[in-house]
Amino acid sequence: MSELANKTCVPCKGGIPPLKGKELEGYLKQVPGWKAINEHHITKTFPFPDFKEALAFVNRVGEVAEKEGHHPAINFTWGKAEITTWTHKIDGLTESDFILAAKIDRL
């Protein structure tokens, strides 16, 4: 389990560069199954046997997002939920995106 899941998301005030290159890859290795898209956001699809379980998962993700103050894009349908996250203030990735991903993986 990633140690990232034990950290807390930190609100971004902007003015910092987004994660790129080797630094981004280092974080990505800590959250298996998540994929970086154009070094801008990370995404992962979670499979479920039906709509009800996908919805329950989405609701748990929402609870974590509210607690952390870091809110992903969520797309779900019968049998799957896709979570996508990035830090809007810098229009890219920060450690908080990976913290949220690790916490979601614990669900």
Phi, psi and omega per residue, in radians:
M1 nan 2.395 -3.125
S2 -1.186 2.379 3.051
E3 -1.145 -0.319 3.117
L4 -1.002 -0.582 -3.096
A5 -1.128 -0.323 3.129
N6 -1.562 -0.102 3.130
K7 -1.581 3.017 3.116
T8 -2.063 2.412 3.081
C9 -1.076 2.463 3.139
V10 -1.959 2.198 3.134
P11 -1.023 2.336 3.140
C12 -1.579 2.253 3.117
K13 -1.732 0.060 -3.109
G14 1.510 -3.116 3.095
G15 1.369 0.096 3.085
I16 -2.044 2.638 3.121
P17 -1.349 2.539 3.071
P18 -1.207 2.739 3.086
L19 -1.124 2.412 3.136
K20 -2.534 2.859 2.968
G21 0.955 -2.325 -3.050
K22 -1.119 -0.625 3.112
E23 -1.099 -0.776 3.087
L24 -1.078 -0.792 -3.140
E25 -1.057 -0.650 3.105
G26 -1.070 -0.733 3.091
Y27 -1.208 -0.718 -3.102
L28 -1.050 -0.617 3.114
K29 -1.116 -0.371 -3.108
Q30 -1.501 -0.138 3.140
V31 -2.272 1.355 -3.092
P32 -0.955 2.421 3.101
G33 1.625 -0.329 3.086
W34 -1.436 2.484 -3.124
K35 -2.098 2.381 3.050
A36 -1.516 2.330 3.105
I37 -1.934 1.990 3.114
N38 0.909 0.551 -3.110
E39 0.930 0.446 -3.081
H40 -1.974 -0.723 -3.132
H41 -2.543 2.863 3.069
I42 -2.079 2.622 -3.076
T43 -2.553 2.652 3.077
K44 -2.660 2.454 3.076
T45 -1.844 2.277 -3.138
F46 -1.922 2.115 3.140
P47 -1.482 2.587 3.095
F48 -2.453 2.741 -3.106
P49 -1.325 -0.242 -3.118
D50 -2.855 3.109 -3.117
F51 -1.162 -0.745 -3.069
K52 -1.029 -0.772 -3.140
E53 -1.239 -0.617 3.074
A54 -1.111 -0.747 3.123
L55 -1.112 -0.756 3.122
A56 -1.056 -0.729 3.097
F57 -1.094 -0.810 3.141
V58 -1.023 -0.719 3.113
N59 -1.127 -0.666 3.083
R60 -1.168 -0.687 3.070
V61 -1.056 -0.749 3.118
G62 -1.040 -0.704 3.111
E63 -1.111 -0.764 3.112
V64 -1.120 -0.769 -3.127
A65 -1.053 -0.749 3.119
E66 -1.121 -0.767 -3.138
K67 -1.077 -0.710 -3.088
E68 -1.477 -0.262 -3.087
G69 1.163 0.508 -3.123
H70 -2.387 2.018 -2.895
H71 -1.995 2.052 3.133
P72 -1.470 2.911 2.934
A73 -1.461 2.344 -3.106
I74 -2.191 2.226 3.071
N75 -2.202 2.142 3.115
F76 -2.442 2.727 3.141
T77 -2.678 -3.043 3.122
W78 -0.992 2.128 2.994
G79 1.485 0.018 3.096
K80 -2.856 2.734 3.023
A81 -2.372 2.286 3.113
E82 -1.956 2.199 -3.136
I83 -1.943 2.301 3.112
T84 -2.298 2.330 -3.136
T85 -2.447 2.607 3.001
W86 -2.821 2.955 -3.128
T87 -1.714 1.938 -3.031
H88 -1.092 -0.660 -3.087
K89 -1.008 -0.554 -3.128
I90 -1.993 0.045 -3.139
D91 0.926 0.832 3.138
G92 -3.047 -2.818 -3.032
L93 -1.770 2.474 3.017
T94 -2.256 3.046 3.101
E95 -1.000 -0.609 -3.115
S96 -1.018 -0.569 3.101
D97 -1.119 -0.645 -3.137
F98 -1.368 -0.556 3.025
I99 -1.085 -0.814 3.121
L100 -1.079 -0.757 3.118
A101 -1.033 -0.761 -3.132
A102 -1.148 -0.667 3.108
K103 -1.176 -0.683 3.093
I104 -1.117 -0.703 3.110
D105 -1.060 -0.484 3.121
R106 -1.269 -0.318 -3.110
L107 -1.206 nan nan
